[in-house]
């Protein structure tokens, strides 16, 4: 039994809330996978490191909540914590009893590192310029002039992403992930052709499961299925619920190259039909990492301190970034990207009609490593070529179009990276 198992087992046995449903389920079924132990283990130690343990221990749950005007995102995490307060000395004694050299186990290190790499190779990019991984992202775009209207419009964009492995053996792995994104608007605007008022907020809620299986000769098969709700009034109509499906097959050709075959269906993307992809992955040396085809990505590291990246996904999703390692825990970055998003409005008459948003931006900032694989990011920049429209696809971009003037953007993020 490695150290993560020992600490997880010890803390579990020390816990007192036997009435928890989770505890009863585990006790009854005998199901306590090593990944669950590591997840509770790592979460407990991280929280104890960030906060005072005396604050956490008297409760059997930790409630993480964030509120901003009409936004309230609340997650309840059940933890097997003692009902009495533990001091810092008691925590040290627990660690020493298990192992004097105990190091926290990173729950994502075994499966999520490989999965995150696959997602990056497949070109998965998140709105707002933040890569897809566990974390929280916040962006503020101040009020800007709406062309042709005597009004201004601005918004706060925030996104929370979660993910964790729920099963793993030597061949198979299953990862559960989800996220919530919200746009909260300031000011007002009117769609010029339909005369409808611009919504006060927009939501995008997703939940998905990825299954990965190692095949013979190093082949890798991946399947992902999930649901997405993107609307100004989520959970009001079943027509706003959409299914996402993805599959890929990675076929190694050598130690440094492989073919990647994929198909991706996401009704909320620009293309509402299944999109096939084929790409050649090649890492000729330590400086270059290439994914040539669909999706497309290139990473170039000319020196140990510099990293240059470029990504593209059909049709209008571009992202380029340059990063410089200024110090051991500090990096500077510059980024250009072209993104798009879409939502179903609750009052639409055509069930296939969506509200689209397109944006280009240039940003720069600093990234600081808080803990092992935990990073904080702060940046600012300039957004331009911003516009909204209602329609079925990009060909309808001149209907109900709202052009938003260029302006400042401010970004902040807290993320887990591999």
C-alpha positions as CSV (number, residue, x, y, z in Angstrom):
1,X,0.0,0.0,0.0
2,X,1.6,3.3,-1.0
3,X,1.5,6.4,1.2
4,X,-1.6,7.9,-0.4
5,X,-3.6,4.8,0.6
6,X,-2.2,4.8,4.1
7,X,-3.1,8.4,4.8
8,X,-6.5,8.1,3.2
9,X,-7.2,4.9,5.2
10,X,-6.0,6.4,8.4
11,X,-8.1,9.6,8.0
12,X,-11.1,7.5,7.1
13,X,-10.8,5.3,10.1
14,X,-10.4,8.4,12.3
15,X,-13.5,10.0,11.0
16,X,-16.7,10.1,13.2
17,X,-19.6,11.0,10.9
18,X,-20.9,7.4,10.5
19,X,-24.3,8.7,9.6
20,X,-23.1,10.1,6.2
21,X,-24.8,8.5,3.2
22,X,-21.4,8.3,1.5
23,X,-19.9,6.4,4.5
24,X,-22.8,4.0,4.7
25,X,-22.6,3.3,1.0
26,X,-18.8,2.6,1.2
27,X,-19.2,0.5,4.3
28,X,-22.0,-1.5,2.8
29,X,-20.6,-2.2,-0.6
30,X,-16.9,-2.3,0.3
31,X,-16.3,0.0,-2.7
32,X,-13.5,2.4,-1.8
33,X,-11.4,2.8,-5.0
34,X,-7.9,4.1,-4.6
35,X,-8.7,7.2,-6.7
36,X,-11.5,8.1,-4.3
37,X,-9.1,7.8,-1.4
38,X,-6.6,10.0,-3.1
39,X,-9.2,12.5,-4.0
40,X,-10.4,12.9,-0.4
41,X,-6.8,12.8,0.7
42,X,-5.5,15.5,-1.6
43,X,-8.5,17.7,-1.1
44,X,-8.3,17.5,2.7
45,X,-4.5,18.3,2.7
46,X,-4.9,21.1,0.2
47,X,-7.7,22.7,2.2
48,X,-5.7,22.3,5.4
49,X,-2.8,24.0,3.7
50,X,-4.8,26.9,2.4
51,X,-7.1,27.4,5.4
52,X,-6.9,26.9,9.1
53,X,-7.9,23.4,10.0
54,X,-9.6,24.6,13.1
55,X,-12.0,26.4,10.8
56,X,-12.8,23.3,8.7
57,X,-12.8,20.5,11.2
58,X,-15.9,21.3,13.3
59,X,-18.2,20.6,10.3
60,X,-18.8,17.4,8.3
61,X,-19.0,19.3,5.1
62,X,-17.4,22.3,3.4
63,X,-19.6,24.7,1.6
64,X,-17.9,26.6,-1.2
65,X,-20.1,29.5,-2.4
66,X,-19.6,32.5,-4.5
67,X,-22.2,35.3,-5.0
68,X,-22.2,38.2,-7.3
69,X,-25.5,40.0,-7.7
70,X,-27.9,37.4,-9.2
71,X,-25.1,34.8,-9.5
72,X,-24.8,32.1,-6.8
73,X,-22.8,29.0,-7.4
74,X,-22.8,26.7,-4.5
75,X,-21.1,23.3,-4.2
76,X,-21.3,20.9,-1.3
77,X,-18.4,18.6,-0.8
78,X,-18.9,15.9,1.8
79,X,-15.7,15.1,3.7
80,X,-15.0,12.5,6.3
81,X,-13.7,15.0,8.9
82,X,-13.8,14.5,12.6
83,X,-16.5,16.3,14.5
84,X,-13.9,17.8,16.9
85,X,-11.4,20.5,15.9
86,X,-7.9,19.3,15.0
87,X,-4.9,21.5,15.7
88,X,-1.9,21.9,13.4
89,X,0.1,19.7,15.8
90,X,-2.5,16.9,15.6
91,X,-2.3,17.0,11.8
92,X,1.5,16.7,11.9
93,X,1.2,13.8,14.3
94,X,-1.3,12.1,11.9
95,X,1.2,12.5,9.1
96,X,4.0,11.2,11.1
97,X,2.0,8.2,12.3
98,X,1.3,7.2,8.7
99,X,4.7,8.1,7.4
100,X,7.3,10.7,8.3
101,X,8.0,11.3,4.7
102,X,4.4,11.5,3.5
103,X,3.7,13.6,0.4
104,X,0.2,14.4,-0.7
105,X,-1.0,12.4,-3.7
106,X,-2.2,14.4,-6.7
107,X,-5.5,12.8,-7.6
108,X,-5.3,14.0,-11.2
109,X,-1.7,12.9,-11.8
110,X,-2.2,9.4,-13.0
111,X,-5.2,9.6,-15.3
112,X,-5.9,13.3,-15.9
113,X,-2.4,14.0,-17.1
114,X,-2.9,11.6,-20.1
115,X,-6.5,12.7,-20.6
116,X,-5.6,16.4,-20.5
117,X,-2.9,15.8,-23.1
118,X,-5.4,14.0,-25.3
119,X,-7.8,16.8,-25.0
120,X,-5.1,19.3,-25.9
121,X,-4.2,17.2,-28.9
122,X,-7.8,17.1,-30.0
123,X,-7.9,20.8,-29.8
124,X,-10.4,21.3,-27.0
125,X,-10.4,25.0,-26.1
126,X,-12.6,26.8,-23.6
127,X,-14.2,30.2,-24.1
128,X,-12.3,33.2,-22.7
129,X,-8.9,31.8,-23.5
130,X,-8.5,29.3,-20.6
131,X,-7.5,25.8,-21.4
132,X,-9.8,23.0,-20.4
133,X,-8.8,21.7,-16.9
134,X,-10.1,22.0,-13.4
135,X,-10.2,25.6,-12.3
136,X,-12.1,29.0,-12.1
137,X,-11.9,31.7,-14.7
138,X,-13.2,35.3,-14.4
139,X,-13.2,38.0,-17.1
140,X,-14.5,41.6,-16.9
141,X,-15.4,43.6,-20.0
142,X,-16.5,47.2,-19.1
143,X,-19.3,49.0,-20.8
144,X,-18.7,49.7,-24.5
145,X,-20.7,51.6,-27.1
146,X,-23.3,49.6,-29.1
147,X,-23.1,50.6,-32.8
148,X,-26.3,52.4,-34.0
149,X,-27.9,52.5,-30.6
150,X,-27.7,55.2,-27.9
151,X,-26.7,52.6,-25.3
152,X,-23.7,50.7,-23.9
153,X,-23.2,47.0,-23.1
154,X,-20.6,45.2,-20.9
155,X,-20.4,41.9,-19.1
156,X,-18.7,39.7,-16.5
157,X,-17.8,36.2,-17.8
158,X,-17.0,33.5,-15.3
159,X,-16.5,29.8,-15.6
160,X,-16.0,27.0,-13.1
161,X,-14.6,23.6,-14.3
162,X,-14.5,20.4,-12.3
163,X,-13.1,16.9,-13.1
164,X,-11.9,13.7,-11.5
165,X,-11.3,10.1,-12.3
166,X,-14.0,7.8,-11.0
167,X,-12.6,4.4,-12.1
168,X,-9.2,3.1,-13.2
169,X,-7.5,-0.2,-13.8
170,X,-4.5,-1.2,-15.9
171,X,-6.5,-1.0,-19.2
172,X,-9.6,1.2,-18.6
173,X,-10.2,4.6,-17.0
174,X,-13.3,6.7,-16.6
175,X,-13.2,10.5,-15.9
176,X,-16.2,12.6,-14.9
177,X,-16.1,16.3,-15.7
178,X,-18.4,19.3,-15.7
179,X,-18.6,23.0,-15.8
180,X,-20.7,26.1,-15.3
181,X,-20.2,29.3,-17.3
182,X,-22.2,32.6,-16.8
183,X,-22.3,35.9,-18.6
184,X,-23.8,38.7,-16.4
185,X,-24.5,41.8,-18.5
186,X,-24.4,45.5,-17.7
187,X,-26.2,48.2,-19.7
188,X,-28.8,47.3,-22.3
189,X,-29.3,46.7,-26.0
190,X,-32.1,45.8,-28.5
191,X,-31.9,43.3,-31.4
192,X,-32.5,45.6,-34.3
193,X,-34.6,43.3,-36.6
194,X,-36.8,41.4,-34.1
195,X,-37.0,44.3,-31.6
196,X,-36.4,41.9,-28.7
197,X,-34.4,43.1,-25.6
198,X,-30.9,41.7,-25.0
199,X,-30.9,39.1,-22.2
200,X,-29.6,40.1,-18.7
201,X,-27.6,36.9,-18.3
202,X,-26.5,33.8,-20.3
203,X,-25.6,30.3,-18.9
204,X,-23.7,27.3,-20.2
205,X,-23.9,24.2,-18.1
206,X,-22.2,20.9,-19.1
207,X,-21.6,17.4,-17.7
208,X,-19.7,14.7,-19.5
209,X,-18.0,11.3,-19.0
210,X,-14.9,10.1,-20.8
211,X,-13.9,6.5,-21.2
212,X,-10.4,5.5,-22.3
213,X,-9.1,2.1,-23.1
214,X,-5.6,0.9,-23.9
215,X,-5.6,-1.5,-26.8
216,X,-2.9,-3.8,-28.1
217,X,0.3,-2.4,-29.7
218,X,-0.1,0.9,-27.8
219,X,-3.4,1.9,-29.4
220,X,-5.7,4.1,-27.4
221,X,-9.5,4.3,-27.8
222,X,-11.5,7.2,-26.2
223,X,-15.2,7.8,-26.0
224,X,-17.0,10.8,-24.5
225,X,-20.6,11.6,-24.0
226,X,-22.3,14.4,-22.2
227,X,-25.1,17.0,-22.1
228,X,-25.0,20.8,-22.5
229,X,-27.6,23.4,-21.6
230,X,-26.8,26.9,-23.0
231,X,-29.6,29.4,-22.5
232,X,-30.7,32.6,-20.8
233,X,-33.3,30.6,-18.9
234,X,-31.7,27.1,-18.2
235,X,-33.8,24.2,-17.0
236,X,-37.1,25.7,-18.3
237,X,-37.4,23.8,-21.6
238,X,-36.2,20.4,-22.7
239,X,-35.5,21.7,-26.2
240,X,-32.5,23.6,-24.8
241,X,-30.8,20.3,-23.7
242,X,-28.2,19.0,-26.2
243,X,-26.0,15.9,-26.3
244,X,-22.3,16.0,-27.1
245,X,-20.5,12.9,-28.4
246,X,-16.8,12.4,-29.2
247,X,-14.7,9.4,-30.2
248,X,-11.0,9.1,-31.0
249,X,-8.5,6.4,-31.9
250,X,-4.8,7.0,-31.5
251,X,-2.5,4.7,-33.5
252,X,1.2,4.9,-32.7
253,X,3.6,4.8,-35.6
254,X,6.8,5.1,-33.7
255,X,8.1,6.4,-30.3
256,X,7.7,9.9,-31.5
257,X,4.7,9.8,-33.8
258,X,1.1,8.6,-34.1
259,X,-2.1,9.0,-36.2
260,X,-5.1,10.5,-34.5
261,X,-8.6,9.7,-35.9
262,X,-11.5,11.5,-34.3
263,X,-15.2,12.5,-34.7
264,X,-16.9,15.2,-32.7
265,X,-20.5,16.2,-32.5
266,X,-21.5,19.3,-30.5
267,X,-24.7,21.0,-31.5
268,X,-23.7,24.2,-29.8
269,X,-20.6,24.6,-31.9
270,X,-20.4,26.4,-35.3
271,X,-21.0,23.1,-37.1
272,X,-24.2,21.3,-35.9
273,X,-23.2,18.0,-37.6
274,X,-20.5,15.4,-36.8
275,X,-17.1,16.7,-37.6
276,X,-14.5,14.1,-38.6
277,X,-10.8,14.7,-37.9
278,X,-7.5,13.2,-38.8
279,X,-4.1,14.4,-37.7
280,X,-0.5,13.3,-37.5
281,X,1.1,13.7,-34.1
282,X,4.8,14.1,-34.3
283,X,7.4,15.1,-31.7
284,X,10.7,15.1,-33.6
285,X,12.8,16.5,-30.7
286,X,12.4,18.2,-27.3
287,X,11.7,21.5,-29.0
288,X,8.7,20.6,-31.2
289,X,5.4,19.0,-30.6
290,X,3.1,18.9,-33.7
291,X,-0.5,17.9,-34.4
292,X,-0.8,18.3,-38.1
293,X,-4.4,18.1,-39.5
294,X,-7.8,18.5,-37.9
295,X,-7.5,19.6,-35.1
296,X,-4.3,21.5,-35.6
297,X,-1.8,22.5,-32.9
298,X,1.9,23.4,-32.7
299,X,4.1,23.8,-29.6
300,X,7.7,25.1,-30.0
301,X,10.1,25.5,-27.1
302,X,13.3,27.1,-28.5
303,X,14.8,27.4,-25.0
304,X,14.0,26.2,-21.6
305,X,12.4,29.6,-20.8
306,X,10.3,30.2,-23.9
307,X,7.1,28.3,-25.1
308,X,5.2,29.2,-28.3
309,X,1.8,27.7,-29.0
310,X,-0.8,27.8,-31.8
311,X,-4.1,26.0,-32.0
312,X,-7.0,25.8,-34.4
313,X,-10.4,24.0,-34.4
314,X,-13.0,24.3,-37.2
315,X,-14.2,26.8,-38.0
316,X,-13.3,30.0,-36.3
317,X,-11.5,29.0,-33.1
318,X,-7.9,30.2,-33.1
319,X,-5.5,30.7,-30.3
320,X,-1.8,31.6,-30.2
321,X,0.3,32.2,-27.1
322,X,3.9,33.1,-26.2
323,X,5.1,32.4,-22.6
324,X,8.4,33.3,-20.9
325,X,9.6,31.7,-17.7
326,X,10.7,34.7,-15.7
327,X,11.5,32.9,-12.4
328,X,11.0,29.5,-10.9
329,X,7.3,30.1,-10.1
330,X,6.6,33.2,-12.3
331,X,5.8,33.3,-16.1
332,X,4.8,36.1,-18.4
333,X,2.4,35.5,-21.3
334,X,1.0,37.2,-24.4
335,X,-2.0,35.7,-26.2
336,X,-4.2,36.3,-29.3
337,X,-7.4,34.4,-29.9
338,X,-10.6,34.4,-31.9
339,X,-13.5,32.6,-30.1
340,X,-17.2,32.1,-30.5
341,X,-20.1,31.0,-28.3
342,X,-23.8,30.4,-28.7
343,X,-26.9,30.0,-26.6
344,X,-30.6,29.2,-27.1
345,X,-32.9,32.1,-26.1
346,X,-36.0,31.1,-24.2
347,X,-38.3,33.4,-26.3
348,X,-37.2,32.2,-29.7
349,X,-39.9,31.2,-32.2
350,X,-37.5,29.0,-34.3
351,X,-36.3,26.2,-32.1
352,X,-33.0,26.0,-34.2
353,X,-32.2,29.7,-33.8
354,X,-29.3,30.6,-31.6
355,X,-27.7,33.7,-30.2
356,X,-24.1,33.8,-31.4
357,X,-21.2,35.8,-30.1
358,X,-17.8,36.3,-31.8
359,X,-14.8,38.0,-30.3
360,X,-11.1,38.7,-31.0
361,X,-8.7,39.7,-28.2
362,X,-5.1,40.4,-27.4
363,X,-4.1,39.9,-23.8
364,X,-1.0,39.7,-21.6
365,X,-0.3,39.0,-18.0
366,X,1.5,37.0,-15.4
367,X,1.1,33.4,-14.1
368,X,2.2,32.4,-10.6
369,X,2.5,28.9,-9.2
370,X,0.8,28.7,-5.8
371,X,1.3,25.0,-5.1
372,X,2.3,21.9,-7.0
373,X,0.3,22.2,-10.3
374,X,-1.9,24.9,-8.9
375,X,-1.5,28.3,-10.7
376,X,-3.0,31.8,-10.5
377,X,-3.2,34.0,-13.5
378,X,-3.9,37.7,-13.9
379,X,-4.0,39.6,-17.2
380,X,-5.4,42.5,-19.2
381,X,-5.8,43.3,-22.8
382,X,-8.0,44.6,-25.6
383,X,-11.1,43.0,-27.2
384,X,-12.2,43.9,-30.7
385,X,-14.4,42.6,-33.6
386,X,-17.1,41.8,-31.1
387,X,-20.6,41.2,-32.3
388,X,-23.8,39.2,-31.5
389,X,-26.5,38.0,-33.9
390,X,-29.5,35.6,-34.0
391,X,-29.6,32.8,-36.5
392,X,-29.1,29.2,-37.4
393,X,-25.4,29.6,-38.5
394,X,-22.8,32.1,-39.5
395,X,-24.5,32.9,-42.7
396,X,-27.2,34.7,-40.7
397,X,-24.6,37.1,-39.1
398,X,-26.4,40.2,-40.5
399,X,-29.7,39.4,-38.8
400,X,-30.4,41.0,-35.4
401,X,-26.7,41.9,-35.3
402,X,-25.4,43.9,-32.4
403,X,-21.9,45.3,-32.9
404,X,-20.1,46.0,-29.7
405,X,-17.2,48.6,-29.7
406,X,-13.7,47.6,-28.8
407,X,-12.5,47.9,-25.3
408,X,-10.5,46.8,-22.2
409,X,-10.7,43.3,-20.8
410,X,-9.4,42.1,-17.4
411,X,-8.8,38.3,-16.7
412,X,-8.1,36.3,-13.6
413,X,-7.9,32.5,-13.2
414,X,-7.1,29.8,-10.7
415,X,-6.3,26.5,-12.4
416,X,-4.8,23.0,-12.0
417,X,-2.4,22.2,-14.8
418,X,-0.3,19.2,-15.9
